[in-house]
Amino acid sequence: MTDIISSILAINANAKCTVNGEDANNVTWHDGTTPIASADILTKQKELQTAYNNNKYQRNRAVAYPSMADQLDDIYHNGVDEWKKTIKAVKDKYPKE
């Protein structure tokens, strides 16, 4: 789950605040930061969580791909077509949804 402070900073990157108990209704604003309505914070939180969930395939692929050094070695020894097969296998295992 995306936390409240990340949601606040996504709305206002310069916000100075303290969040008590991960509660959007319990935020203390500091240094003259204009308060953000809790409904706006929760809407942004839901938006960020949806984006995170929708990009799960990217996180899975990033871990599954061989390192860049291994990919270059694969191209050198086996050619681009074999390298493409390796990459395609990862893309097929973790398709865009």
N, C-alpha and C positions, 0 to 999 in steps of 0.2 A: 504494500500500500504506500502511496506517496504521502509524505508527511506534510503537516500544516505549514511548517516554515518554508519548505520547498515551494509550496503553492503561493505563499505570500511573496516570496522572492521572484517567482515567475511573473507576478503582477507588477511588483515594484522591486527591482534589483537593489535599490538603495535603502530599503526599509530596515529600520532598527526596531526590534521588538523582542519580546519574550513570550513564548507560548507555554501555557501551563496545562499539563495533562493532555497534550495533543487535542485540545479543544478549541475550535475556531471561535467559540464564544468567550474564551478566556485568554485574550491576548492583551499584553501590556505594551503600549507603543512608546518608543523612546526617541529623544533628540528631535522632537517636532515632526516625526513621521506622521503623515496624514493617515488616519485609521482606514482600514479597508473593511467593508461590510462582511460579516461572517458568511452570508449567502454567496457573495462573490468569491470568497476564499474556497468554499466548498465546491462551487461550480468549477473553479480552476483545478482543484484537487481531482475531481472526477475526470476532467479533460486530460490532465497529465497521466492519470492512471490508465485511461483508455489508450493514449498514445504509447505508453510503456507496454501494455498488453499486446497491442497491435504489432509491436516490433520484436516480439519474442523470437521469431525466426532469425532476425539479424544477430541477436545475442547467441543463439545456438550455432549459427554458421561461423561466427567469429571464433568460437572455441574449437569447432570441428575442422576448419581449414588448416592445412599444413602451414608451417611458418613460411615467411617470405623466402628465407634461405633455402628451405626444402622445395618450395615451388620453383625457384630459379634453377636449382639443381635438377629437378624433374624435367624442366624445359630443355636444359643443356643435354641431359643424357637420353631423354626419350622423345623430345620434340613437343611442339605446341599442341598437337592433336591429343597426345596422351595426357598432357597437363590439363587440357580442357575436360577430358573424361573424369579426372580426379575432382576437379571443381564441380562439374555437373553432378557427380554422385552426392556431394554435400548439399548442393542446391535442391536436388530431388528428395533427399532425406528431410530437409527443412524448407519446404516450399513457402512462398509468400502466401499469406491467407487473405 
